[in-house]
């Protein structure tokens, strides 16, 4: 079983990477033309959100856990089961 807290960290890292790529492309080429690095960064960020929606779930009841916070979940808010905390 996948640990949803690990998936949350992967999602957040990928979102930050995509936003940094988009910001770097705006810094390099300005805002007049659309740089390919900007498009790649946006795709990485949206892909990370989709990854989070699909993988950050309770391993017991398979319900969606929250995506908005960086702090790990200790318990599932729906079934009350303890989530694994091992790294």
C-alpha positions as CSV (number, residue, x, y, z in Angstrom):
1,X,0.0,0.0,0.0
2,X,1.1,3.5,-0.8
3,X,1.5,6.0,2.0
4,X,-0.7,9.0,1.2
5,X,1.6,11.3,3.1
6,X,4.5,10.4,0.7
7,X,2.2,11.0,-2.2
8,X,1.3,14.4,-0.8
9,X,5.0,15.4,-0.6
10,X,5.6,14.3,-4.2
11,X,2.6,16.3,-5.4
12,X,3.8,19.4,-3.6
13,X,7.3,19.1,-4.9
14,X,6.1,18.7,-8.5
15,X,3.7,21.7,-8.2
16,X,6.6,23.8,-6.9
17,X,8.9,22.6,-9.7
18,X,6.2,23.4,-12.4
19,X,5.7,26.9,-10.9
20,X,9.4,27.5,-10.8
21,X,9.8,26.5,-14.4
22,X,6.9,28.8,-15.4
23,X,8.4,31.7,-13.4
24,X,11.9,31.1,-14.9
25,X,10.4,31.1,-18.4
26,X,8.7,34.4,-17.7
27,X,11.9,35.9,-16.4
28,X,13.9,34.7,-19.4
29,X,11.5,35.6,-22.2
30,X,9.2,38.2,-20.7
31,X,5.5,38.2,-20.9
32,X,5.1,39.2,-24.6
33,X,5.7,35.7,-26.1
34,X,4.8,32.3,-24.7
35,X,8.0,30.3,-24.0
36,X,7.9,26.5,-24.2
37,X,9.3,26.2,-20.7
38,X,6.1,28.0,-19.4
39,X,3.9,25.4,-21.1
40,X,6.0,22.5,-19.7
41,X,5.8,24.0,-16.2
42,X,2.0,24.4,-16.4
43,X,1.7,20.7,-17.5
44,X,3.9,19.6,-14.7
45,X,1.8,21.5,-12.1
46,X,-1.6,20.3,-13.5
47,X,-0.2,16.7,-13.7
48,X,0.9,16.9,-10.1
49,X,-2.6,18.0,-9.0
50,X,-4.1,15.1,-11.0
51,X,-1.5,12.7,-9.3
52,X,-2.6,14.0,-5.9
53,X,-6.3,13.6,-6.6
54,X,-5.7,10.0,-7.7
55,X,-3.2,8.9,-5.0
56,X,-3.8,10.8,-1.8
57,X,-6.5,8.5,-0.5
58,X,-7.0,6.5,2.7
59,X,-5.5,3.0,2.1
60,X,-8.4,1.4,4.1
61,X,-11.6,3.1,2.9
62,X,-10.2,4.6,-0.4
63,X,-11.8,8.1,0.3
64,X,-10.0,11.3,-0.7
65,X,-7.8,12.9,1.9
66,X,-7.3,16.6,1.9
67,X,-4.7,18.1,-0.5
68,X,-4.4,21.6,0.9
69,X,-1.9,21.2,3.7
70,X,1.7,20.2,4.0
71,X,1.3,18.5,7.4
72,X,0.7,14.8,7.2
73,X,-2.5,13.1,8.2
74,X,-2.3,10.8,11.3
75,X,-5.8,9.4,10.9
76,X,-8.4,9.1,8.2
77,X,-11.2,11.6,8.9
78,X,-13.7,9.2,7.4
79,X,-12.9,5.8,8.9
80,X,-10.7,6.8,11.8
81,X,-7.9,4.3,10.8
82,X,-4.3,5.3,11.6
83,X,-2.2,6.1,8.6
84,X,1.3,4.7,8.3
85,X,4.0,7.2,9.4
86,X,7.1,5.3,8.4
87,X,9.5,6.9,5.9
